[in-house]
């Protein structure tokens, strides 16, 4: 883990320093044998390097189908993935094909 502080201290710091007011997740491992199951899944589905998440600013776009997953590295900003977000929303809004 890169951050040596525990979850409570991290939360206190970011709320004070950055005025964060949204719910935060607990600190978890994202790589290795003790990785949280969500991050193990994201590594497998997210392309790039399935073995490692290199930085905490990686982004993952997961489709509403729960299967489609695209990984974006730190070189991308949230605004730079606008097209991918719009495409994912459009695809999930399309009616399911009749069986």
N, C-alpha and C positions, 0 to 999 in steps of 0.2 A: 504494500500500500504506500502510495506517495505521501498522503497526509498523515502525520503522526498523531494528530489529535483525535479524541473520540467523537462520536456523532453529536453529543450534546454541546461540546465546546465548538465544534464546527458550526452548528446551527446558531449558537449565540453570536459568534463572530460575524457570520454573513448577514444575519438580521440587523446587527448594529452597524456594520460597515457599509452594507449595500442596500439597506432598507427592504430586504426580502420579506414578503408577507404571504407567500404561498406555502402550502404544505411541502415538506422536504422528506425525502427518503432517508433511511438509515445508511450509514457508511457500510459498504459491502466490498468484497473482493470481486473484481471483474475478470481477472485472469487466473490461470493456475488451477490446481486441483480443488481449491476451496472456493472457486468462483460461484457467485450466486446463479441459480438456474436460469434466470432471465438473461444474464449476460452470456452464459454458455450457449443458449439458443440464438441470441443475436450474433455471436461470433460465427456460428454454423451457417446461419441464413444470410448474413450480411455481406458476403463476398469479400473483396480485398484480401486481407490476411486473416483467415478464420482462426488462427491460433492466438491472436493477441489484439487487444484494444490498447493502442499506444498512448492515448491521451484522453483526458476527461472531457474534451470538447468534441469528440466524435459524435455524430448524429446518426440515428437510425430511423428510417421511415418505415413503419409497419402498416401494411394494408389491413382493412377491416376484415379480410378473409383470414387474418392471423397467419398467413403463410408468406405472402409477399413481403420482402424486406430489402431495403436498399440502405447501404452504409455510405456516409459522407465523412470524409476526413476533416481535419482541422483547417485545411485551406479553404473550405467552403463556409459561407455565412448562412444564417437562416434565410435571409432575403435572396440568396443566390440559388436556393432550391425551390423557388416559387413555382416554376414550371412543373417539377416533379410532384409537388404538393397538389397542385391543381389537377394534374393527371390522375393522381391517386384518388382524389375526392370525386372526380368525374367517373372513374371506373367503379367506385363503390356505390355511386348513386344510380348506376345503370340497373334496370330490372333484370332479375335472374331469368335465364332461358327456360322456357317451358319444357318439361320432361315428357 
